[in-house]
Amino acid sequence: MQEQYNQMAIWQFQLVVIPKKGILEKFGHVPEKLQIDYKEREEYYYLKEENLIEEEDKFTDALIQDWWSSTEIQPMEIIHQIDKNVRRSDFGRDSSVNWKFYSSKVDNDASMSINKETGKIENIRFRADLREENFKFLRAMIGLADKYEWLLMDMQGNLANPDMKQIGRLIKSSNSYKFLKDPIAFLTDIGDGKLEIE
């Protein structure tokens, strides 16, 4: 499944929710990092759009791996929980639910994809605005992940337990944090090719 939404503000830190059960079933343990191959992913979707690959030729990486099929969690239960923390948006399809809160000071959002055939969750992602005081939304989502025994993965494939200290380490290595800490240095490094846009 291709990314539901690609546009994000630089101060948003994106995390993918993965049930720990799915990771343990695949690996037998929790690795520190999962593979995300952006170059291969881009090439695959280009070839698919141009009808240059067969339907059975599938591309799979950590972002589109089926982590959820063996879980018993019902989408409505999670939708209700996320509704408590961020306003539901009016965009999306029958197979997706989106949340968005935007003001001049805060920009948090989340999305959930639901498999049309099975009715099960396919993926959950959220983007936390690092400008938000006390990281209220981020802390709420970490709490939700802790409650349901989920892991959180950043866009480099790094896995973390739902713990603010572990997530804090991922944040400090992100472009979002680097930009907020020193926008001029960040933009200079991007211009000089020292950093890549996530």
C-alpha positions in Angstrom: 0.0 0.0 0.0 1.4 3.4 -1.0 1.8 6.1 1.6 -1.6 7.7 2.4 -0.2 11.2 2.8 3.3 12.4 2.0 3.1 16.2 2.7 4.2 17.0 6.2 5.5 20.0 8.0 9.2 19.9 8.9 8.3 20.2 12.6 6.2 17.0 12.5 7.9 13.8 13.7 6.3 10.7 12.1 6.0 7.3 13.7 4.5 4.1 12.4 2.7 1.9 14.9 3.5 -1.9 14.7 2.1 -4.5 17.0 4.8 -6.2 19.0 3.1 -9.6 18.3 3.6 -9.1 14.6 7.4 -8.4 15.0 7.8 -11.4 17.3 6.0 -13.7 14.9 8.3 -12.6 12.0 11.7 -12.4 13.8 11.3 -14.2 17.2 12.7 -11.2 18.9 12.5 -7.4 18.6 15.3 -6.1 16.3 16.7 -2.5 16.8 15.9 -1.6 13.2 13.8 -2.7 10.2 14.6 -2.2 6.6 13.0 0.6 4.6 14.5 0.9 1.1 13.3 4.3 -0.2 15.1 4.0 -3.5 13.7 0.6 -4.3 10.3 1.7 -3.1 10.2 4.7 -5.4 11.3 2.6 -8.4 8.7 0.0 -7.6 5.8 2.5 -7.5 7.0 4.2 -10.6 7.1 0.9 -12.5 3.7 0.0 -11.1 2.1 3.2 -12.2 3.6 2.8 -15.7 2.3 -0.8 -15.8 5.8 -2.1 -16.3 5.7 -4.9 -13.7 3.4 -7.9 -13.2 0.7 -7.8 -10.6 2.2 -10.7 -8.7 5.6 -8.8 -8.3 5.2 -7.3 -4.9 7.5 -4.9 -3.1 7.7 -5.3 0.7 9.6 -3.4 3.3 8.9 -2.5 6.9 6.4 0.2 5.9 4.1 -2.1 4.0 4.8 -5.4 5.7 1.6 -7.1 7.1 2.2 -6.7 10.9 -1.5 -6.6 11.9 -3.2 -9.7 10.5 -2.7 -11.9 13.6 -3.9 -9.3 16.1 -7.4 -9.4 17.4 -7.7 -5.6 18.0 -10.8 -4.1 16.3 -10.4 -0.9 14.4 -13.4 0.8 16.1 -11.7 0.3 19.5 -8.6 2.2 18.4 -10.6 4.8 16.4 -12.4 5.6 19.7 -9.1 5.9 21.6 -7.5 8.2 19.0 -10.7 10.3 18.8 -10.0 11.3 22.4 -6.6 12.9 21.4 -7.1 14.5 18.0 -10.0 15.6 15.9 -11.3 13.3 13.2 -10.8 14.8 9.7 -13.3 14.7 6.9 -11.0 13.3 4.2 -10.2 9.7 3.5 -11.9 6.7 2.0 -14.0 3.8 3.3 -10.9 1.9 4.1 -9.1 4.7 6.0 -9.7 7.0 8.9 -7.8 10.2 9.3 -7.3 12.6 12.2 -6.0 16.2 11.9 -5.6 19.1 14.3 -4.1 22.2 12.9 -3.7 25.6 14.4 -1.1 28.3 14.1 0.7 26.6 17.0 0.0 22.9 16.7 -0.2 20.5 13.8 -0.8 16.8 14.8 -2.3 14.1 12.7 -2.8 10.4 12.4 -4.2 7.8 10.0 -5.4 4.2 10.0 -5.9 1.9 7.0 -8.4 -0.9 7.3 -8.4 -4.0 5.1 -11.7 -4.0 3.1 -11.9 -7.8 3.0 -11.0 -8.7 6.6 -12.0 -5.5 8.4 -8.7 -5.6 10.3 -6.2 -2.8 10.8 -3.5 -2.6 8.1 -1.5 0.2 9.4 -1.5 3.2 11.8 0.8 6.2 11.6 0.9 9.5 13.3 2.8 12.7 13.1 3.4 14.7 16.3 4.2 18.4 16.2 7.4 18.8 18.1 6.5 22.5 18.8 3.6 21.4 21.0 4.0 22.2 24.7 4.7 19.1 26.8 4.2 16.9 23.7 0.6 16.2 24.7 -0.4 14.4 21.6 2.8 12.4 21.3 2.5 11.3 25.0 -1.1 10.3 24.4 -0.1 8.1 21.4 2.8 6.6 23.4 0.4 5.8 26.2 -1.9 4.1 23.6 1.0 2.1 22.2 1.9 1.0 25.7 -1.6 -0.1 26.5 -1.9 -2.2 23.4 1.7 -3.6 23.3 2.7 -1.8 20.2 6.2 -0.7 19.1 6.9 2.6 17.3 9.1 2.9 14.2 10.6 6.1 12.8 11.0 6.7 9.1 14.5 5.3 9.2 13.3 1.9 10.4 14.4 2.4 14.0 12.2 0.5 16.5 11.4 1.8 20.0 9.3 0.7 22.9 6.5 3.0 23.8 8.6 4.9 26.2 9.2 8.7 26.1 13.0 8.3 26.7 13.4 5.9 23.8 11.2 8.0 21.5 13.2 11.1 22.6 16.4 9.4 21.3 14.7 8.9 17.9 13.4 12.5 17.9 16.9 13.9 18.5 18.3 12.1 15.4 15.4 13.4 13.2 15.3 16.2 10.7 12.4 17.7 12.6 14.4 18.2 15.7 17.5 19.4 13.8 15.3 22.0 12.1 13.7 23.3 15.3 17.0 23.4 17.1 18.8 25.4 14.4 16.9 26.1 11.2 19.8 28.0 9.5 22.3 25.1 10.1 19.7 22.6 9.0 18.9 24.4 5.7 22.6 24.9 5.1 23.3 21.2 5.6 20.4 20.3 3.2 21.8 22.7 0.6 25.3 21.3 1.0 24.0 17.7 0.6 25.0 16.8 4.2 21.4 15.9 5.1 18.7 14.1 3.2 15.0 15.0 3.5 13.2 12.2 5.4 
